[in-house]
Amino acid sequence: EDQVTQSPEALRLQEGESSSLNCSYTVSGLRGLFWYRQDPGKGPEFLFTLYSAGEEKEKERLKATLTKKESFLHITAPKPEDSATYLCAVQAGGNQFYFGTGTSLTVIP
Amino acid sequence: GAGVSQSPSNKVTEKGKDVELRCDPISGHTALYWYRQSLGQGLEFLIYFQGNSAPDKSGLPSDRFSAERTGGSVSTLTIQRTQQEDSAVYLCASSLIAGVGGTQYFGPGTRLTVL
């Protein structure tokens, strides 16, 4: 069964304290893995797409990596404005998208 | 350019009433997706359109749910005889293509409350 699991459910960091969010997946025929940021009351905002194991992408303080079983979203020296829920999604062979339940990140000044 | 828009932003209805939710995708995007997001739950896929046709309706929870897309643009999600368990945020997304590389861009959602 296709499945996406994110951990931890919630994460509190001090400003400047780097950490990583995990997204593990089981899916047949992975076509892509996506990371989104969602602020309260808003729709998810696209961050990255990864297509194959070993691929990495960076944007400001965020870096996403992909292996055959999981993806990590590394946050370097986070700021309070990075506080949000981070969602991971995978696109399966049948063009289905499966989302995890997200990691709620709080960065404390 | 304009992003995905959805209306209304909030909808409160009574149990048993029908509701219509609207999605305006990004211009030129051929694929359109509907999701439901309940408190503490991940996004639940409902249906997607490629042009005006819906190749995959497997996510619709019951026959009270239906969706259509006209002119390859605007889509409407209709929920008939609403139930309290239908209360959720309904999100729409569009992408340039439906296949590999079809990154989805989301609208702000419609928050539906069924009393």
Chai-1 contact restraints between the chains, C-beta under 6 A:
chainA,res_idxA,chainB,res_idxB,connection_type,confidence,min_distance_angstrom,max_distance_angstrom,comment,restraint_id
A,R31,B,V100,contact,1.0,0.0,6.0,A-B,restraint_1
A,K42,B,P108,contact,1.0,0.0,6.0,A-B,restraint_2
A,G43,B,L91,contact,1.0,0.0,6.0,A-B,restraint_3
A,G43,B,F106,contact,1.0,0.0,6.0,A-B,restraint_4
A,G43,B,G107,contact,1.0,0.0,6.0,A-B,restraint_5
A,G43,B,P108,contact,1.0,0.0,6.0,A-B,restraint_6
A,G43,B,G109,contact,1.0,0.0,6.0,A-B,restraint_7
A,P44,B,F106,contact,1.0,0.0,6.0,A-B,restraint_8
A,F46,B,T103,contact,1.0,0.0,6.0,A-B,restraint_9
A,T49,B,T103,contact,1.0,0.0,6.0,A-B,restraint_10
A,N95,B,A98,contact,1.0,0.0,6.0,A-B,restraint_11
A,F97,B,F45,contact,1.0,0.0,6.0,A-B,restraint_12
A,F99,B,G42,contact,1.0,0.0,6.0,A-B,restraint_13
A,F99,B,L43,contact,1.0,0.0,6.0,A-B,restraint_14
A,G100,B,G42,contact,1.0,0.0,6.0,A-B,restraint_15
A,T101,B,G42,contact,1.0,0.0,6.0,A-B,restraint_16
